[in-house]
Amino acid sequence: MSTPTIDLNADLGEGFGRWRLTDDDELLSVVTSANVACGFHAGDPATMRRVCERAAERGVRIGAQVSYRDLAGFGRRAMDVPAAELAAEVAYQIGALEVFARAAGTRVAYVKPHGALYNRVVHDEDQAGAVIEGVLLADEAMPLLGLPGSRLLEAAQEAGLPVVTEAFADRAYTDEGTLVPRGEEGAVITDADAVVERSLGMAGAGAVTSLSGREIAVRARSLCLHGDTPGAADLARRVRSRLESAGVRVAAFA
């Protein structure tokens, strides 16, 4: 029987200027992949450079977390962006992060949409196609990290891009396997013990209990822990420790 393997990813670099939201240094000592904000929902050049340098020092893979241009709304507001414009903006964000990754002696290893864009491309073929076009402009072999069964990953596979499925230990699921919208009650799991046990269920059994109480399949190669959750670093340590004590190998996918 093969040993289950899971990647741990977190959203990092989510600050701007003197304001910092995520505990980047602490999280980089735990996670295996870092989704780095590229300046459209959070992040700035100095922050991007610092996170890339710290990630490279620790052997953590760097991913471009691309989003709608929405600093004021943290990239979580629904927006309608023409496909050609969105494709260009996705490529722009990847390119900006690549400069700092290469300066740190590494490179951008994958792409993950953020917030409203992430949820939009689960079902929206037009926006999913625009993200794919943007990724292809940057790198024709760059993996995309996203929700299993999403239109984004389907379109990526059709375009010949590698795909990586992910699950969310701290987010509630619908019976259809999608994320419960943040505006709804119970959408974010705040109980640390519950997050830890959900992580084990996702990594081991490949299943989680939906908000309605139904067990659903969530086959994923990567597990996301949101960096803006209070106490995120300590929670990430607990999750990793629990996984490893249960015999789950924690390793980057890229």
C-alpha positions as CSV (number, residue, x, y, z in Angstrom):
1,M,0.0,0.0,0.0
2,S,1.5,3.4,-1.0
3,T,2.1,6.1,1.5
4,P,-0.4,9.0,1.2
5,T,1.3,12.2,0.2
6,I,0.0,15.8,0.5
7,D,1.3,19.3,-0.2
8,L,0.5,22.1,2.3
9,N,0.0,25.5,0.7
10,A,-0.8,28.8,2.2
11,D,-1.5,32.3,0.9
12,L,1.5,34.5,1.7
13,G,2.7,38.0,1.0
14,E,-0.7,39.5,1.6
15,G,0.4,42.9,2.8
16,F,0.9,46.3,1.3
17,G,3.5,48.8,2.3
18,R,3.8,48.9,6.1
19,W,0.7,46.8,6.5
20,R,1.1,43.0,6.9
21,L,-1.7,40.5,7.1
22,T,0.1,37.1,6.9
23,D,2.9,35.8,9.2
24,D,5.1,34.8,6.2
25,D,8.2,33.8,8.0
26,E,6.4,31.5,10.4
27,L,4.2,29.9,7.8
28,L,7.3,29.3,5.5
29,S,8.7,27.1,8.2
30,V,5.7,24.8,7.9
31,V,4.2,24.8,4.4
32,T,5.7,23.2,1.3
33,S,4.1,25.6,-1.2
34,A,3.6,29.4,-1.0
35,N,0.9,31.1,-3.0
36,V,2.4,34.6,-3.2
37,A,0.2,37.6,-3.8
38,C,1.2,39.4,-7.0
39,G,0.1,42.9,-6.3
40,F,-3.5,42.9,-7.6
41,H,-5.4,41.8,-4.4
42,A,-2.4,42.3,-2.0
43,G,1.3,42.5,-2.1
44,D,3.9,44.9,-3.4
45,P,7.3,44.6,-5.0
46,A,9.3,44.7,-1.7
47,T,6.9,42.1,-0.1
48,M,7.1,39.8,-3.2
49,R,10.9,40.0,-3.2
50,R,11.1,39.2,0.5
51,V,8.7,36.3,0.4
52,C,10.5,34.8,-2.6
53,E,13.9,35.1,-0.8
54,R,12.5,33.5,2.4
55,A,10.8,30.7,0.4
56,A,13.9,29.9,-1.6
57,E,16.0,29.7,1.6
58,R,13.6,27.2,3.1
59,G,13.1,25.1,-0.1
60,V,9.4,26.1,-0.3
61,R,7.9,26.1,-3.8
62,I,6.7,29.5,-5.0
63,G,3.3,29.9,-6.7
64,A,1.8,33.0,-8.3
65,Q,-1.6,33.8,-6.7
66,V,-3.2,35.8,-9.4
67,S,-6.4,37.7,-8.9
68,Y,-8.7,40.4,-10.2
69,R,-7.4,44.0,-9.8
70,D,-9.0,44.7,-6.5
71,L,-6.8,46.0,-3.7
72,A,-9.6,47.6,-1.9
73,G,-11.7,44.5,-1.8
74,F,-8.8,42.0,-1.3
75,G,-9.7,40.3,-4.5
76,R,-12.9,38.9,-3.0
77,R,-15.5,41.1,-4.9
78,A,-17.2,39.8,-8.0
79,M,-15.9,41.6,-11.1
80,D,-16.6,41.4,-14.8
81,V,-13.3,41.7,-16.7
82,P,-13.1,41.2,-20.5
83,A,-11.3,38.0,-21.3
84,A,-8.4,39.6,-23.3
85,E,-7.8,42.0,-20.4
86,L,-7.9,39.3,-17.8
87,A,-5.5,37.1,-19.7
88,A,-3.0,40.0,-20.0
89,E,-3.3,40.7,-16.3
90,V,-2.8,37.1,-15.3
91,A,0.4,37.0,-17.4
92,Y,1.5,40.3,-16.0
93,Q,1.2,39.1,-12.4
94,I,3.1,35.8,-13.1
95,G,5.9,37.8,-14.8
96,A,6.2,40.2,-11.9
97,L,6.6,37.4,-9.4
98,E,9.0,35.5,-11.7
99,V,11.5,38.4,-11.6
100,F,11.8,38.1,-7.8
101,A,11.7,34.3,-7.8
102,R,14.6,34.1,-10.3
103,A,16.6,36.7,-8.3
104,A,16.2,34.4,-5.3
105,G,17.6,31.5,-7.2
106,T,14.4,29.7,-8.0
107,R,11.3,30.2,-10.2
108,V,7.5,30.4,-10.1
109,A,6.5,26.7,-10.0
110,Y,2.7,27.0,-10.4
111,V,-0.3,29.3,-10.6
112,K,-3.3,29.6,-8.3
113,P,-6.2,32.0,-8.7
114,H,-7.4,33.9,-5.6
115,G,-10.7,34.8,-4.1
116,A,-13.5,35.9,-6.5
117,L,-11.5,34.8,-9.5
118,Y,-10.9,31.3,-8.0
119,N,-14.6,30.8,-7.4
120,R,-15.6,32.3,-10.8
121,V,-13.5,29.9,-12.8
122,V,-15.1,26.9,-11.1
123,H,-18.0,27.4,-13.5
124,D,-17.3,30.3,-15.9
125,E,-15.8,28.9,-19.1
126,D,-15.0,32.4,-20.5
127,Q,-13.0,33.5,-17.4
128,A,-11.4,30.1,-17.0
129,G,-10.2,30.3,-20.6
130,A,-8.8,33.8,-20.0
131,V,-6.8,32.5,-17.0
132,I,-5.4,29.6,-19.1
133,E,-4.4,32.0,-21.9
134,G,-2.6,34.2,-19.4
135,V,-0.7,31.2,-18.0
136,L,0.2,30.0,-21.4
137,L,1.6,33.5,-22.2
138,A,3.9,33.1,-19.2
139,D,4.9,29.4,-19.4
140,E,3.4,26.7,-21.6
141,A,4.2,24.0,-19.0
142,M,3.2,25.7,-15.7
143,P,0.9,23.7,-13.4
144,L,-2.4,25.2,-12.3
145,L,-3.7,24.6,-8.8
146,G,-7.5,24.5,-8.4
147,L,-10.7,22.9,-7.3
148,P,-11.4,19.3,-8.5
149,G,-14.0,19.2,-11.2
150,S,-13.7,23.0,-11.9
151,R,-14.0,24.3,-15.4
152,L,-10.5,25.9,-14.9
153,L,-8.8,22.5,-14.4
154,E,-10.8,20.9,-17.3
155,A,-9.8,23.8,-19.6
156,A,-6.1,23.5,-18.4
157,Q,-6.0,19.9,-19.3
158,E,-7.6,20.5,-22.7
159,A,-4.8,23.1,-23.3
160,G,-2.1,20.7,-22.2
161,L,-1.2,22.3,-18.9
162,P,-0.5,20.2,-15.8
163,V,-3.2,20.4,-13.1
164,V,-3.1,19.9,-9.4
165,T,-6.2,19.5,-7.3
166,E,-6.6,21.1,-3.9
167,A,-8.8,20.9,-0.9
168,F,-9.5,23.4,1.9
169,A,-9.4,22.3,5.5
170,D,-10.7,25.6,6.9
171,R,-13.6,26.1,4.4
172,A,-17.0,24.5,4.4
173,Y,-18.2,22.5,1.3
174,T,-21.5,22.3,-0.5
175,D,-22.9,18.8,-1.4
176,E,-21.6,19.4,-4.9
177,G,-18.0,19.7,-3.7
178,T,-17.7,23.5,-4.2
179,L,-16.9,26.0,-1.5
180,V,-19.7,27.6,0.5
181,P,-19.6,31.4,-0.3
182,R,-17.9,33.4,2.4
183,G,-21.0,35.5,3.0
184,E,-23.0,32.5,4.2
185,E,-23.0,31.3,7.8
186,G,-20.6,28.5,8.5
187,A,-18.5,29.1,5.4
188,V,-15.2,29.4,7.3
189,I,-14.2,26.7,9.8
190,T,-12.8,28.5,12.9
191,D,-12.5,25.6,15.3
192,A,-8.8,24.5,15.2
193,D,-9.5,20.9,16.3
194,A,-12.0,20.6,13.5
195,V,-9.6,21.9,10.9
196,V,-6.9,19.5,12.0
197,E,-9.3,16.5,11.8
198,R,-10.7,17.6,8.5
199,S,-7.1,17.9,7.1
200,L,-6.5,14.2,8.1
201,G,-9.7,13.1,6.5
202,M,-8.9,14.9,3.3
203,A,-5.3,13.7,3.0
204,G,-6.0,10.1,4.2
205,A,-9.6,9.1,3.2
206,G,-10.0,11.8,0.5
207,A,-13.4,12.8,2.1
208,V,-14.9,15.6,4.1
209,T,-18.3,16.3,5.6
210,S,-20.3,19.0,3.8
211,L,-22.1,21.8,5.5
212,S,-25.3,19.8,5.3
213,G,-23.7,16.8,6.9
214,R,-23.1,14.7,3.8
215,E,-19.8,12.9,3.2
216,I,-18.3,14.0,-0.1
217,A,-15.1,13.0,-2.0
218,V,-12.3,15.6,-2.1
219,R,-9.4,13.9,-3.9
220,A,-6.6,16.4,-3.7
221,R,-2.8,16.6,-4.0
222,S,-2.6,19.9,-2.1
223,L,-4.2,21.1,1.1
224,C,-4.8,24.9,1.6
225,L,-4.6,26.7,4.9
226,H,-5.4,30.3,4.7
227,G,-2.6,32.6,5.8
228,D,-5.0,35.4,6.9
229,T,-6.7,33.1,9.6
230,P,-5.8,34.3,13.1
231,G,-3.1,31.9,14.5
232,A,-2.5,30.5,11.0
233,A,1.1,29.5,11.7
234,D,0.3,27.6,14.9
235,L,-2.7,25.9,13.2
236,A,-0.5,24.9,10.2
237,R,2.0,23.3,12.6
238,R,-0.7,21.3,14.3
239,V,-2.1,20.2,10.9
240,R,1.4,19.1,9.7
241,S,2.2,17.3,12.9
242,R,-1.1,15.4,12.8
243,L,-0.7,14.4,9.2
244,E,2.9,13.1,9.8
245,S,2.0,11.3,13.0
246,A,-0.7,9.5,11.0
247,G,1.8,8.4,8.3
248,V,1.0,11.0,5.7
249,R,4.0,12.3,3.8
250,V,4.0,16.1,3.5
251,A,5.8,17.2,0.3
252,A,5.5,19.8,-2.5
253,F,3.8,18.7,-5.7
254,A,6.0,20.9,-8.0
